[in-house]
Structure formats: structure tokens, C-alpha cells
Amino acid sequence: MLNKKVFEHKRVLVIGLAKSGVAVAKLLLHQGAIVTVNDRIPLEENPDAKSLIEEGIRVLAGSHPVDLLEEHFDFVVKNPGIPYHNCMVEAAIKKGIPVYTEVEIAYHLLEGLIIGITGSNGKTTTTTLASLMLKESFPERQVYAAGNIGIPLSQLAESSTNEDIYVSELSSFQLMGIDQFKPKIACIVNIFSAHLDYHGTREEYIKAKLQLTKNQTEEDYLVYNADYPELITLIEGHTKATLVQFSRKNVLEFGASVKDNYICFNGEKVIPVSTIQVPGTQNVENVLAAVAIAKLAGATNEGIEKAVQSFHGVKHRTQFVKEVNKRRFYNDSKATNIIATQTALRSFTNQSVILIAGGLDRGNGFDELVPDLTSVSGIVLYGETKEKLQEAAKLAGVPVVEVVNTLEEATKKAYEISKEDDIILLSPACASWDQFKNFEIRGDEFIRVVENL
């Protein structure tokens, strides 16, 4: 570990539980910190809180008592999903108490190679691919897909060794709470507008994403998508890292690009494009990003090819579910914004698509989605945004528009209005929180209904 004593005797308040909150509370306790946990879910409904009490951690559950901050905490660790306007977080900042997320805590204790990947869309696929490439290349080493997917970094810190590799997906929520966190290899897959209900403005969202590279030096690497001129402009002046580009559209002498139907890195042919098993140009970009990351980390071409050949997509991200009576069902529940749904629809060009969409109303409209809806054969809408999406579908001239209340009804209705050879695609363009705890549960519900058709 980098510094085993860094948290000893520190008074720490952990706000919010779930996987990352539980992991960081236990880690801090084991490192000799004096830990208090505060979670809004009442104790009788909160198995995570009960498990921490059994560990000997002080837990206050059921409310956020602001006067708790009078206890002179050295710092606060908040769950990434808790907004900064939360009363406890606001009060801590007002008192000058540092507020971190668990990735910052884990960083101080991790050994080995840290890779950080962020972006508006594609970061989960890129993280998964890069970790698979490194696992195939280094079977003797521990390679983890961690962070916003898989395992919280703080859960891995105590068993960390110099040989370990941590391929970490990092959200803007997590990155807002870092101070010294520094990946050896960072990657920004792309940047669009997302989570504006959390960040307030696009500028604040972008600022959070760029936190990934703020501590990097010229000895570190920043991999980024050169097909987005805005991203190039944003990176200039915001990093000291050695820059490594990837591009689907242009051949690059240095970095990752496509040439003669091969994925190349620094001019070397790595794998044929035909090796890629998942549909859509966005997945070519994801492979390019992953190849750049993996090659910088020392991966072999053989390991990269084996990983790409065996990769058939991330669950909930344009995931093939099943074929029922010559209708192919795809689960893209992770499409929590308009751009993700646009990307999914563009993966099925020249195919008849029945789209299922809808979810949490964040206050935005769906005019941006209209051009991509013009080629949709039918659309079934549900959730808080169904009326807004109905207007967009009408503007796009979608031939069949159905409005229902639940995802189960939507899935059955989509099957009912479909014909042979149709693609039935769940790609909501909205967060799940109006009817589901998270997008994973939403995707699992879709899979359940499809399996029972």
C-alpha cells in the first residue's frame, strides 16, 4: 500500500451506503480511522447499515442530522449519487470539511497499475474490453474491472499488490470527489451533455470529467477520441499528460486508428476489424480506445485479439437477449440519455426497429432525438416522459406510436406490433428512477418479460 497509516486516528463521516459506501467504511475502519456512517434509509430497512454495526461502526440511519457535523470530522466520504446540494454535504463544505468519494480514499492505499476511464457513452464497454485484453495478456496477474462497474476500488485496496491492474470506470459523480487521485493511464472516450440535473450546467459536467487528468504528469498517458474537435480543445491546457489519440475516421501515425480494415496502434497492425463481434460504429471506437489503453499497459496482440473475439457486449448495453418468432430483442437499458439511444439506433441502420423508450423526467425535451426516430418502424413509450417522447415521435412521423404505463406492458406491446425480422430495442433515453432503482433492474425486468413471451 502507498501509505498504510494515512487514515489512522482520522475522524471520518461516510454519507450514503450501497456497495461503495459499505466498502469504504470497512476499509477506513481497518486502517484505524474513527468512522461514523449516516444513511437516509431507516435502520429496519437497511441491511447494509446493520452489517456495519456488526463490524463495530457507529451508524445513524433514517435521516440526515446536520448537527452531527459539530463533531469535528477530518473529512467526509459521500456516495457518488448524493448531490452536492444535500443538506449534510452543503453543511460540510460550509464548515470547510473536505468532501471526497471513495475512489480518492482507495487511491492512497492501492498499489499496482491504475487505469481510469470516463466519458458520456461507451466507458463501460471500453473498461470491460480493456480489462479483458489485459487479462488475456497477463494471465499470471490480477486484473480488475472496477470503479463504477464491478468492484469498488476501496474493496480491493487492502489486498492490493504491485502486480495488480485496476481498470476503473469513473463517472463524473465520482470524479467530482477526488483530490490526489491519479491514474497512470487515463481515457476520455467522449464528452456530450449528460446528468445536467446533477451538475447544473454542461460546463460543470465537463469540468467534472476533466478531473480525471488534473493530477497527471508527462510520465502518465491520456487517451482521447480525436474525432471530437471539442474534446481536443477541452483537453488543451487541462493536462500535463502525454497525449495518445484514437480515431475511427482518420488514419493516425501515432495512436489507435483503422487502416486497411485493421485496428492499428502506432502504425502496427493489431487485429482485423472483422474480429469485432458487437454491432455499431460506436463499438469500433470503443475497441480503438481499449486497444490504445491495453497497448500502453503492455498487452500483447494475441491477448487483444482473443479478448475482442470473445466479447459479445456488456449486459444492458445493446445486449442481445433472445430471438422470439424471428424478432430479435436487444437490451440497452444503460441508455440513460438521448445520445446513448441515438447511438443504439444507429447500430441498426437499414433494419426495421421497434423502439421502447421512456423513464425519469429530468426536465429536458427530446427534439434532438427526432432525426433518429424517422427511420423507426414503431415506438412504445412508458414512464414519466411518455408524453414528451410521444410528441417527438409525432414530429418524426413514426408510423406506429403506442403509449402504456409500465415496461412490462411496453415490451408485450412492442412484440404485438412487430413483424418477422424486426429488431425490438429497449433504449429508454431516460434514467430509470421513476419506476426502477437503477438501470440494471430495469434491464433485468425487460429480460424477464422477453424470456416469458
NORJO-V757164 format. One record per pair of residues at least 12 apart in sequence whose C-alpha atoms are under 7 Angstrom apart, sorted by sequence separation. I is the first residue (numbers start at 1). J is the second residue. D is the distance in Angstrom with one decimal. If there is no record, write none. Layout:
i->I j->J d->D
i->I j->J d->D
This chain:
i->131 j->143 d->6.5
i->254 j->266 d->4.2
i->261 j->273 d->5.5
i->318 j->330 d->5.7
i->319 j->331 d->4.9
i->131 j->144 d->6.7
i->253 j->266 d->5.6
i->254 j->267 d->6.6
i->318 j->331 d->5.4
i->319 j->332 d->6.3
i->131 j->145 d->5.8
i->253 j->267 d->5.6
i->317 j->331 d->6.5
i->318 j->332 d->4.4
i->316 j->331 d->5.3
i->317 j->332 d->4.4
i->316 j->332 d->4.8
i->317 j->333 d->6.5
i->128 j->145 d->6.4
i->316 j->333 d->5.0
i->317 j->334 d->5.6
i->386 j->403 d->6.8
i->43 j->61 d->5.4
i->127 j->145 d->6.7
i->316 j->334 d->5.4
i->42 j->61 d->5.1
i->43 j->62 d->6.5
i->222 j->241 d->5.8
i->226 j->245 d->5.6
i->41 j->61 d->5.9
i->42 j->62 d->3.8
i->146 j->166 d->6.5
i->149 j->169 d->6.3
i->221 j->241 d->5.2
i->222 j->242 d->6.1
i->223 j->243 d->6.1
i->224 j->244 d->6.5
i->225 j->245 d->5.9
i->226 j->246 d->5.8
i->227 j->247 d->5.7
i->373 j->393 d->6.6
i->378 j->398 d->6.0
i->7 j->28 d->6.8
i->12 j->33 d->6.9
i->36 j->57 d->6.5
i->37 j->58 d->6.2
i->38 j->59 d->5.9
i->39 j->60 d->6.6
i->40 j->61 d->5.6
i->41 j->62 d->4.8
i->66 j->87 d->6.9
i->76 j->97 d->6.9
i->78 j->99 d->6.9
i->80 j->101 d->6.2
i->143 j->164 d->6.0
i->144 j->165 d->6.2
i->145 j->166 d->6.4
i->146 j->167 d->6.0
i->147 j->168 d->4.8
i->148 j->169 d->5.1
i->220 j->241 d->5.2
i->221 j->242 d->4.8
i->222 j->243 d->5.0
i->223 j->244 d->4.6
i->224 j->245 d->5.2
i->225 j->246 d->5.2
i->226 j->247 d->5.4
i->377 j->398 d->6.4
i->378 j->399 d->6.0
i->379 j->400 d->6.3
i->380 j->401 d->6.0
i->381 j->402 d->6.2
i->382 j->403 d->6.0
i->11 j->33 d->6.1
i->12 j->34 d->6.1
i->13 j->35 d->6.1
i->14 j->36 d->6.2
i->15 j->37 d->6.0
i->16 j->38 d->6.2
i->17 j->39 d->6.4
i->35 j->57 d->6.3
i->36 j->58 d->5.0
i->37 j->59 d->4.7
i->38 j->60 d->4.8
i->39 j->61 d->4.8
i->40 j->62 d->4.4
i->66 j->88 d->5.5
i->75 j->97 d->5.4
i->76 j->98 d->6.2
i->77 j->99 d->5.8
i->78 j->100 d->6.3
i->79 j->101 d->6.4
i->141 j->163 d->6.1
i->142 j->164 d->5.0
i->143 j->165 d->4.7
i->144 j->166 d->5.0
i->145 j->167 d->5.0
i->146 j->168 d->4.7
i->147 j->169 d->5.1
i->148 j->170 d->5.5
i->218 j->240 d->5.4
i->219 j->241 d->6.7
i->220 j->242 d->6.1
i->221 j->243 d->5.9
i->222 j->244 d->5.9
i->223 j->245 d->5.6
i->224 j->246 d->6.2
i->225 j->247 d->6.1
i->227 j->249 d->6.7
i->354 j->376 d->6.4
i->366 j->388 d->7.0
i->370 j->392 d->5.7
i->374 j->396 d->4.8
i->376 j->398 d->6.2
i->377 j->399 d->6.1
i->378 j->400 d->4.5
i->379 j->401 d->5.1
i->380 j->402 d->4.7
i->381 j->403 d->4.8
i->382 j->404 d->5.1
i->383 j->405 d->6.0
i->8 j->31 d->5.8
i->9 j->32 d->5.7
i->10 j->33 d->4.8
i->11 j->34 d->4.8
i->12 j->35 d->5.0
i->13 j->36 d->4.9
i->14 j->37 d->4.7
i->15 j->38 d->4.9
i->16 j->39 d->4.8
i->35 j->58 d->6.8
i->36 j->59 d->5.9
i->37 j->60 d->6.2
i->38 j->61 d->5.7
i->39 j->62 d->6.4
i->40 j->63 d->4.6
i->69 j->92 d->6.8
i->74 j->97 d->6.6
i->75 j->98 d->4.9
i->76 j->99 d->4.7
i->77 j->100 d->4.8
i->78 j->101 d->5.4
i->141 j->164 d->6.1
i->142 j->165 d->6.3
i->143 j->166 d->6.1
i->144 j->167 d->5.9
i->145 j->168 d->6.0
i->146 j->169 d->6.4
i->147 j->170 d->6.0
i->148 j->171 d->6.5
i->216 j->239 d->6.8
i->217 j->240 d->5.0
i->218 j->241 d->4.3
i->219 j->242 d->6.9
i->221 j->244 d->6.8
i->353 j->376 d->5.3
i->354 j->377 d->5.7
i->355 j->378 d->6.4
i->356 j->379 d->5.9
i->357 j->380 d->6.5
i->358 j->381 d->5.6
i->359 j->382 d->6.8
i->360 j->383 d->6.8
i->361 j->384 d->5.5
i->365 j->388 d->6.6
i->366 j->389 d->6.4
i->370 j->393 d->6.8
i->373 j->396 d->5.7
i->374 j->397 d->6.2
i->377 j->400 d->6.8
i->378 j->401 d->5.9
i->379 j->402 d->6.3
i->380 j->403 d->5.8
i->381 j->404 d->6.1
i->382 j->405 d->4.9
i->383 j->406 d->6.6
i->7 j->31 d->6.1
i->8 j->32 d->4.3
i->9 j->33 d->4.7
i->10 j->34 d->5.9
i->11 j->35 d->6.2
i->12 j->36 d->6.3
i->13 j->37 d->5.8
i->14 j->38 d->6.2
i->15 j->39 d->5.9
i->39 j->63 d->6.8
i->40 j->64 d->6.2
i->64 j->88 d->6.4
i->75 j->99 d->6.0
i->76 j->100 d->6.1
i->77 j->101 d->5.2
i->214 j->238 d->6.7
i->216 j->240 d->6.1
i->217 j->241 d->4.8
i->218 j->242 d->5.1
i->352 j->376 d->6.7
i->353 j->377 d->5.5
i->354 j->378 d->4.7
i->355 j->379 d->4.6
i->356 j->380 d->4.8
i->357 j->381 d->5.2
i->358 j->382 d->5.1
i->359 j->383 d->4.5
i->360 j->384 d->5.5
i->361 j->385 d->5.3
i->374 j->398 d->6.1
i->382 j->406 d->5.7
i->7 j->32 d->6.6
i->8 j->33 d->4.9
i->9 j->34 d->6.0
i->66 j->91 d->6.9
i->77 j->102 d->6.4
i->214 j->239 d->6.0
i->216 j->241 d->5.4
i->263 j->288 d->6.9
i->352 j->377 d->5.8
i->353 j->378 d->6.9
i->354 j->379 d->5.5
i->355 j->380 d->6.2
i->356 j->381 d->5.9
i->357 j->382 d->6.7
i->358 j->383 d->5.3
i->359 j->384 d->5.5
i->360 j->385 d->6.4
i->367 j->392 d->6.1
i->370 j->395 d->6.8
i->371 j->396 d->6.7
i->373 j->398 d->6.8
i->382 j->407 d->6.5
i->5 j->31 d->7.0
i->7 j->33 d->5.6
i->22 j->48 d->6.8
i->38 j->64 d->6.8
i->186 j->212 d->6.9
i->213 j->239 d->5.9
i->318 j->344 d->6.6
i->358 j->384 d->6.9
i->359 j->385 d->5.7
i->366 j->392 d->6.1
i->370 j->396 d->5.3
i->186 j->213 d->6.7
i->265 j->292 d->6.7
i->342 j->369 d->6.7
i->345 j->372 d->7.0
i->358 j->385 d->5.4
i->358 j->386 d->5.6
i->382 j->410 d->6.7
i->381 j->410 d->6.7
i->342 j->372 d->6.2
i->380 j->410 d->5.8
i->257 j->288 d->6.5
i->270 j->301 d->5.5
i->338 j->369 d->6.4
i->176 j->208 d->5.3
i->256 j->288 d->5.7
i->276 j->308 d->5.9
i->277 j->309 d->6.4
i->172 j->205 d->6.9
i->175 j->208 d->5.9
i->182 j->215 d->5.5
i->275 j->308 d->6.5
i->276 j->309 d->6.3
i->175 j->209 d->6.6
i->182 j->216 d->5.9
i->271 j->305 d->5.9
i->275 j->309 d->5.5
i->277 j->311 d->6.6
i->278 j->312 d->5.6
i->380 j->414 d->6.2
i->176 j->211 d->6.9
i->180 j->215 d->6.6
i->185 j->220 d->6.0
i->186 j->221 d->6.1
i->187 j->222 d->5.6
i->188 j->223 d->6.4
i->189 j->224 d->5.9
i->190 j->225 d->6.2
i->277 j->312 d->5.7
i->278 j->313 d->6.0
i->131 j->167 d->5.9
i->172 j->208 d->5.3
i->175 j->211 d->5.9
i->184 j->220 d->4.9
i->185 j->221 d->4.8
i->186 j->222 d->4.7
i->187 j->223 d->4.4
i->188 j->224 d->5.0
i->189 j->225 d->5.8
i->256 j->292 d->5.7
i->172 j->209 d->5.3
i->175 j->212 d->6.4
i->184 j->221 d->6.3
i->185 j->222 d->6.0
i->186 j->223 d->6.0
i->187 j->224 d->5.6
i->188 j->225 d->7.0
i->248 j->285 d->6.0
i->255 j->292 d->6.6
i->408 j->446 d->6.9
i->127 j->167 d->6.2
i->191 j->231 d->6.9
i->127 j->168 d->6.7
i->408 j->449 d->6.3
i->127 j->169 d->6.0
i->246 j->288 d->6.1
i->246 j->289 d->6.2
i->124 j->169 d->6.5
i->123 j->169 d->6.4
i->106 j->153 d->5.8
i->110 j->157 d->5.0
i->106 j->154 d->4.5
i->109 j->157 d->5.7
i->105 j->154 d->7.0
i->111 j->160 d->5.6
i->112 j->161 d->5.9
i->103 j->153 d->6.1
i->110 j->160 d->5.7
i->111 j->161 d->5.3
i->112 j->162 d->4.0
i->384 j->434 d->6.7
i->103 j->154 d->6.6
i->106 j->157 d->5.8
i->111 j->162 d->5.0
i->112 j->163 d->5.3
i->113 j->164 d->6.3
i->114 j->165 d->6.2
i->115 j->166 d->5.9
i->116 j->167 d->6.3
i->117 j->168 d->6.0
i->118 j->169 d->6.0
i->383 j->434 d->6.9
i->102 j->154 d->6.4
i->112 j->164 d->4.8
i->113 j->165 d->4.7
i->114 j->166 d->5.0
i->115 j->167 d->4.8
i->116 j->168 d->4.9
i->117 j->169 d->4.9
i->118 j->170 d->5.2
i->112 j->165 d->5.8
i->113 j->166 d->6.1
i->114 j->167 d->6.5
i->115 j->168 d->5.8
i->116 j->169 d->6.1
i->117 j->170 d->5.8
i->118 j->171 d->6.1
i->116 j->170 d->6.4
i->356 j->410 d->6.6
i->21 j->79 d->6.0
i->20 j->79 d->6.9
i->13 j->73 d->6.5
i->354 j->414 d->6.4
i->12 j->73 d->5.5
i->282 j->343 d->7.0
i->11 j->73 d->4.9
i->12 j->74 d->6.0
i->13 j->75 d->6.7
i->14 j->76 d->5.8
i->15 j->77 d->6.2
i->16 j->78 d->6.1
i->17 j->79 d->6.5
i->11 j->74 d->5.3
i->12 j->75 d->5.4
i->13 j->76 d->4.8
i->14 j->77 d->4.7
i->15 j->78 d->4.6
i->16 j->79 d->5.0
i->10 j->74 d->6.1
i->12 j->76 d->5.8
i->13 j->77 d->6.3
i->14 j->78 d->5.8
i->15 j->79 d->6.2
i->354 j->418 d->6.9
i->123 j->189 d->6.4
i->280 j->346 d->6.9
i->281 j->347 d->6.9
i->116 j->183 d->5.6
i->122 j->189 d->6.7
i->280 j->347 d->4.1
i->115 j->183 d->5.2
i->279 j->347 d->5.9
i->114 j->183 d->4.9
i->115 j->184 d->6.0
i->116 j->185 d->6.4
i->117 j->186 d->5.8
i->118 j->187 d->6.2
i->119 j->188 d->5.2
i->121 j->190 d->6.8
i->353 j->422 d->5.8
i->354 j->423 d->6.1
i->355 j->424 d->6.1
i->356 j->425 d->6.0
i->357 j->426 d->6.4
i->359 j->428 d->6.6
i->114 j->184 d->5.7
i->115 j->185 d->4.8
i->116 j->186 d->4.7
i->117 j->187 d->4.7
i->118 j->188 d->5.1
i->119 j->189 d->4.8
i->120 j->190 d->6.0
i->352 j->422 d->5.1
i->353 j->423 d->4.7
i->354 j->424 d->4.8
i->355 j->425 d->5.0
i->356 j->426 d->4.7
i->357 j->427 d->5.7
i->358 j->428 d->4.9
i->360 j->430 d->5.7
i->113 j->184 d->6.7
i->114 j->185 d->6.9
i->115 j->186 d->5.8
i->116 j->187 d->6.3
i->117 j->188 d->6.1
i->118 j->189 d->6.3
i->119 j->190 d->4.9
i->120 j->191 d->5.2
i->352 j->423 d->6.1
i->353 j->424 d->5.9
i->354 j->425 d->6.1
i->355 j->426 d->6.1
i->356 j->427 d->6.2
i->357 j->428 d->3.7
i->358 j->429 d->6.5
i->359 j->430 d->5.0
i->360 j->431 d->5.2
i->119 j->191 d->5.5
i->120 j->192 d->5.8
i->353 j->425 d->6.9
i->355 j->427 d->6.9
i->356 j->428 d->6.3
i->357 j->429 d->6.3
i->358 j->430 d->5.9
i->359 j->431 d->5.8
i->360 j->432 d->5.8
i->101 j->174 d->5.8
i->359 j->432 d->5.4
i->360 j->433 d->5.7
i->104 j->178 d->5.1
i->107 j->181 d->5.8
i->120 j->194 d->6.7
i->360 j->434 d->4.8
i->104 j->179 d->6.7
i->359 j->434 d->6.0
i->101 j->177 d->4.7
i->104 j->180 d->6.9
i->100 j->177 d->4.2
i->101 j->178 d->6.4
i->104 j->181 d->5.5
i->24 j->102 d->6.0
i->99 j->177 d->6.4
i->100 j->178 d->5.8
i->20 j->102 d->6.7
i->341 j->427 d->5.5
i->341 j->428 d->6.9
i->341 j->429 d->5.4
i->340 j->429 d->6.8
i->118 j->209 d->6.9
i->338 j->429 d->4.6
i->81 j->173 d->6.6
i->335 j->427 d->5.5
i->336 j->428 d->6.4
i->337 j->429 d->4.3
i->80 j->173 d->5.1
i->327 j->420 d->5.7
i->333 j->426 d->6.3
i->335 j->428 d->6.0
i->336 j->429 d->4.9
i->337 j->430 d->5.2
i->80 j->174 d->5.2
i->326 j->420 d->5.1
i->327 j->421 d->5.3
i->328 j->422 d->6.5
i->329 j->423 d->6.1
i->330 j->424 d->6.3
i->331 j->425 d->6.3
i->332 j->426 d->5.4
i->333 j->427 d->5.6
i->335 j->429 d->5.5
i->336 j->430 d->4.3
i->325 j->420 d->6.9
i->326 j->421 d->5.3
i->327 j->422 d->5.2
i->328 j->423 d->5.0
i->329 j->424 d->4.8
i->330 j->425 d->4.9
i->331 j->426 d->5.2
i->332 j->427 d->4.8
i->333 j->428 d->6.4
i->335 j->430 d->7.0
i->336 j->431 d->4.5
i->327 j->423 d->6.0
i->328 j->424 d->6.1
i->329 j->425 d->6.0
i->330 j->426 d->6.3
i->327 j->424 d->6.9
i->189 j->289 d->6.9
i->3 j->108 d->6.4
i->4 j->109 d->6.6
i->334 j->439 d->5.8
i->2 j->108 d->5.9
i->3 j->109 d->6.0
i->333 j->439 d->5.6
i->2 j->109 d->5.1
i->1 j->109 d->4.6
i->2 j->110 d->6.3
i->185 j->293 d->7.0
i->1 j->110 d->5.4
i->2 j->111 d->6.4
i->333 j->442 d->6.5
i->1 j->111 d->5.4
i->333 j->443 d->5.0
i->331 j->443 d->6.3
i->83 j->198 d->6.4
i->316 j->440 d->6.8
i->321 j->447 d->6.7
i->27 j->154 d->6.6
i->316 j->443 d->5.8
i->24 j->154 d->5.4
i->23 j->154 d->5.8
i->20 j->152 d->5.5
i->23 j->155 d->5.2
i->194 j->337 d->6.7
i->1 j->160 d->6.7
i->126 j->286 d->5.1
i->130 j->290 d->4.7
i->134 j->294 d->6.3
i->125 j->286 d->6.6
i->126 j->287 d->6.7
i->129 j->290 d->6.0
i->130 j->291 d->6.9
i->133 j->294 d->6.5
i->137 j->299 d->5.3
i->126 j->289 d->6.6
i->130 j->293 d->6.7
i->137 j->300 d->5.5
i->122 j->286 d->6.3
i->126 j->290 d->5.4
i->130 j->294 d->5.8
i->134 j->299 d->5.7
i->197 j->362 d->6.4
i->133 j->299 d->6.8
i->137 j->303 d->4.5
i->136 j->303 d->4.6
i->133 j->303 d->5.5
i->133 j->304 d->4.6
i->136 j->307 d->6.5
i->133 j->307 d->5.1
i->132 j->307 d->5.5
i->125 j->314 d->6.1
i->121 j->340 d->6.3
